[in-house]
Amino acid sequence: MGISIKQAKNISSVLSEGLPYIQKFKGKVIVVKYGGAAMSDQDLKRNFARDIALMSLVGMKPVIVHGGGPQIAKELKKSGVTSNFISGHRVTDKPTMSVVKKILGKKINNEIVNLIRNSGGDAVSFNHVKHKIIKSSKFVGPDKNDLGLVGKVDKILVSELKNTISRGSIPVIAPIGINKQGNFLNINADVVAGKVAESLQAEKLILLTDIKGILNNNKIISKISAHKGMQLIKNRVIQGGMMPKLIAALEAKKKGVKSCHIIDGRLPHAVLLEVLTAEGVGTMIS
């Protein structure tokens, strides 16, 4: 049984609409922060891995930075450790950090690498064991709260990253930093994605989230200027987990990343829709 005419039309229109974007982004670095629902739903996970493999196979240079909040929370609960969040950052003591290393640095990182490899993409693990590329120091929040072993990015070491990208491979980065004393620090994945995009002077930074994008009075803002974004933060319209996302996007834009997008990772093939269509999905910081 063949496909229907309607299906054939859909497929061909998607492919032909995508062509100019494939040409536009060929050879360009696109940093994707992967997390939330897109990471816990089996179908969305497979879709994501295939999208990234496809981007790589048509000549784009995807770089993945992943989170793992829900999976870490599950493991902490199992171990009887309670977690607090302040301004979207997990307060991290030593027992929490050992769970972060085990779940985020090893389990999740390896799973994403394998999923992309199974879809035909050459993914390479960058975690706290292999290629320690995130140099960091202690993060102090705006209200001077002590968050424990939470880090900020001081520097991304790019030479190994660039070598991996130029070979046509896909780096998969766990957001665990290392400080001058050799201690590991837990860093918000959105923050790391922003810094990686800056360091590589990426064409695009795409942050996957669990809402439609940046909302104002429950309406999605499809395009927002950097100035307006700063106002939303200052007036505390943006709070919680969206705060590090918007700050990371604004910083990256300021430091030379061409475009930054906050998109709904619950949509099947959200990353491809963002890259290969005129409208895209979610909010673009322009």
MIDRENBA-643790 format. One record per residue (C-alpha): residue in one letter; x, y, z. Coordinates in steps of 0.001 Angstrom, whole numbers, plus 500000, padded with zeros to 6 digits. Example, Ala and Ser with C-alpha at 12.3 -4.5 7.8 and 13.67 -1.06 7.14 Angstrom:
2
A512300495500507800 S513670498940507140 
END
This chain:
286
M500000500000500000 G501522503349498927 I501127506728500614 S498086508887499846 I498291511907497543 K497686514157500579 Q500623512593502461 A502821512860499378 K501938516566499017 N502711517201502696 I506090515468502493 S507115517211499271 S506044520660500490 V508002520214503730 L511089519110501800 S510904521949499282 E510193524584501948 G513166523260503912 L515639523488501017 P516553527212501316 Y517164526735505047 I519317523658504462 Q521377525806502069 K521421528765504490 F522580526741507518 K524945524332505774 G528284524414507588 K526838526597510373 V526969525761514094 I523566525384515767 V523631524914519552 V520588523134520979 K519757522955524678 Y517865519694525162 G515744519108528261 G512304518909529828 A509459516873528305 A511383516312525056 M513749514262527173 S511290512129529111 D508806511079526396 Q510016508076524344 D508610509290520991 L509920512835521486 K513341511395522392 R513506509382519173 N512235512371517137 F514898514601518648 A517715512144517909 R516553511744514303 D516242515521513826 I519794516065515063 A521156513229512900 L519317514681509879 M520694518184510503 S524198516750510647 L523731514618507511 V522608517650505448 G525736519560506478 M524649521591509514 K526821521469512652 P524569520718515631 V526003520866519169 I523873519511522040 V523906520696525652 H521511518672527791 G519787519056531124 G518242516308533200 G516218517921535980 P513334515416536181 Q515684512409536080 I517919513923538803 A514846514700540938 K513675511085540616 E517047509706541685 L517317512172544597 K513864511166545827 K514931507508545680 S517999508374547774 G515884510416550219 V517610513736549370 T515375516827549165 S516006519583546629 N515388523320546710 F515404525713543764 I516345529396543867 S515847531487540656 G515772528325538533 H519005526879540012 R519072523651542067 V520714524116545481 T523476521480545333 D525187519866548338 K527712516987548138 P525152514111548064 T523180515976545356 M526369516542543341 S527222512834543327 V523727512104541925 V524187514883539322 K527474513320538170 K525967509823537973 I522659510729536275 L523503513851534258 G527162513249533490 K527022509541532727 K523566507975532349 I521744510728530406 N524805511808528438 N525461508253527210 E521798507690526413 I521635510775524160 V524892509825522423 N523524506327521728 L520126507580520520 I521787509918517992 R524205507185516884 N521288504788516354 S519736507404514054 G522903507628511966 G524577510669513527 D528142510517514879 A527603511765518448 V530535512238520859 S530287512487524652 F531615515621526395 N531067515156530126 H532956515568533417 V535016512455532661 K535809512975528962 H536938516405527711 K536537518648530766 I535729521730528683 I533683523823531158 K535955525870533446 S533838527267536251 S533674528930539642 K531007529249542330 F527779530926541272 V526268533509543610 G522645534396542845 P521199537930542633 D519995537717546237 K523430536445547424 N521951533079548435 D524421530229548926 L523492527571546365 G526262525153547381 L528091523396544529 V526438525448541792 G528747526955539205 K528916529711536634 V530857529374533400 D534228531147533395 K535424529716530098 I534584527071527511 L537691525332526149 V536850525214522461 S539744523503520696 E538522519909521242 L534962521015520517 K535991522630517234 N538000519537516203 T534985517324516869 I532654519616514903 S535053519904511949 R535178516092511706 G531402516152511172 S530707514742514646 I528071515986517095 P529281516994520590 V526856516094523413 I527760518220526448 A526756517591530077 P526574520881532046 I529053519964534780 G531909522409535319 I535255522028537044 N536821524735539218 K540471525641539867 Q540596523265542846 G539453520362540642 N535956520187542181 F532893519577540035 L530066522131539952 N526465521774538820 I525611524410536192 N522233525305534691 A522130523744531193 D520623526875529585 V523560528916530885 V526078526396529506 A524283526286526125 G524456530090525902 K528178530153526712 V528931527323524254 A527023529224521528 E528999532399522334 S532358530612522355 L531672528978518977 Q530049532149517535 A527105529950516591 E524554530826513931 K521689529834516242 L521001529001519867 I517822526954520372 L516569526395523925 L513899523703524312 T511386524338527067 D508079522936528346 I505948525928527413 K505109527522524059 G507783530192524408 I507875533506526250 L504361534440527306 N502825537795528112 N499305537582529605 N499246533926528471 K499846534975524853 I503004533779523104 I505426536513522014 S506830535238518709 K509535537905518422 I511109539954521162 S513890542539521122 A516842542209523490 H515770545499525120 K512225544218525773 G513676540945527120 M515771542865529658 Q512662544818530723 L510686541610531292 I513452540351533607 K513790543693535429 N510042543961536010 R509978540314537163 V507443539346534474 I509767536392533830 Q510470534157536807 G511521530648537839 G513016528323535208 M512379530760532333 M514758533270533933 P518070531454533163 K516760530686529654 L516016534283528746 I519223535577530389 A521291532959528481 A519623533914525186 L520085537667525751 E523750537244526722 A524449535038523699 K522749537526521361 K524809540363522839 K528025538394522312 G527525537656518624 V525200534638518257 K523059535501515202 S519664534369516521 C518330532831519738 H515088530904520068 I513115529625523056 I510822526888521727 D508306524283522884 G510090520935523141 R506759519120523567 L506060519593519840 P507187516602517764 H510247517595515661 A510357521055517294 V514038521574516397 L513504520771512705 L510440523027512562 E512538525844514017 V515403525354511587 L513561524452508369 T510501526740508302 A509947530450507787 E507734530901510879 G509658528651513246 V508102527820516618 G508269529654519935 T509963532994520669 M512854534496518737 I515121537038520419 S516030539516517715 
END
